[in-house]
Amino acid sequence: MVKVGFYYNKSWFFLFFIEFSLFVFILRISGGIIEILVFLRINLKELDLNLLRAQMPFIQGTRKGTRKGVILDLKTVKERWE
């Protein structure tokens, strides 16, 4: 009877530990998702401009020069975006 009680207590502690660690893991994931959403909401305009800049990095004939492979600056991207 002592061994059965000992094993029962040990397995109960193990199950509680697994459940608690899963709960903490879910909390960390949801907190990270909320933090990412808040960050995207704050920097949404800059993110749109950076995505546009990443989609077309090499443009001919910008204000900086007519040479091939000139990287757009943020002001040119903003003018083209609006």
N, C-alpha and C positions, 0 to 999 in steps of 0.2 A: 504493500500500500504506500509505503514511503517513496518507492521508486516511481510509481505511477503518478503520485502527486508532484514529485520533482519534475518529471517529464512534462506534465501538464502545465506547470508554472513556466517552465522554460519555453514551451511552444507558444504559450499565451504572450510572453514577453517578446518572442520573435515576431509573432503576427502583429503585435502592437507597434513594434519598431518599423516593420515594413509599411504598415498603414500610415504611420506618422511621416516616414520619409517620402512616401508618395504624395501626401498632402503638402509637404513643404516644397516638393518638386513642382507640383501643379501651381502652387502660389508663386514660385519664382518664375515659371513660364508666363503666367498671366500678367505678372508685374512687368516682365520684360516686354511683352506685347503692348501693354498700356503705355510704357515709357517710349517705345518706338512710335506709337501713334501720336503721342503728344509732341514728340520731336518733329515728326513729319508735318503736323498741323502748324507748328511754329515756323518751320523753314520751308513751307510749301512753295512759295514763289521762287526762292533761291533754288530749290530742288528742281522745279520745272525748267529754270534757266540752265542749270547744270546738265539736266538730261538732254535738253535741246543742243547744248554745246557738245555733249558726248556723241550725239547722233550724227552731227555733221562737223567734224573737227577741221577738215581741210576744205576751204572755200577759196576760189579765185576771185580777185578783184575786190577785196575788202578795203576799208579805209586805211589799213596799215600798209598796203602795197598790193601790187598786181602779180607778185611772184607766186608760183604754185606751192601749195603747202603752208600757207599762212594760217596760223591758228587764230580763231576769232577771240577777240576780247569780250568782256561781259557787256560792255556798252553796245557793241554791234549786235550781239545776241539779243539784247533787250529791245533794240530798235526793230530787228527782224521779227521778234516774237509779238510785238504790239502792232 
